C-alpha cells in the first residue's frame, strides 16, 4: 500500500487533478468524467482509511 500512497504517487495525483481542471476549463472533458476520475483517486488514496472505518463500525 505504501507504493500507492508515497510522495511520488501523491504528486502524480495532484498533477492529474490539475490536468483534469484544465481539460474541464477548455471544455474538453465533462464534469461527470472529471468526477469519476477524482472519485477513483480518492478511493485509491483513502482505501485504507475507508476499510478501517468499516471494520471499526462492524466491531
Buried (B, 14 or more C-beta within 10 A) or exposed (E): EEEEBEEEBEEEBEEBEEEBEEBBEEEEBEEEEBEEBBEEBEEEBEEEEEEEEEEEEEE
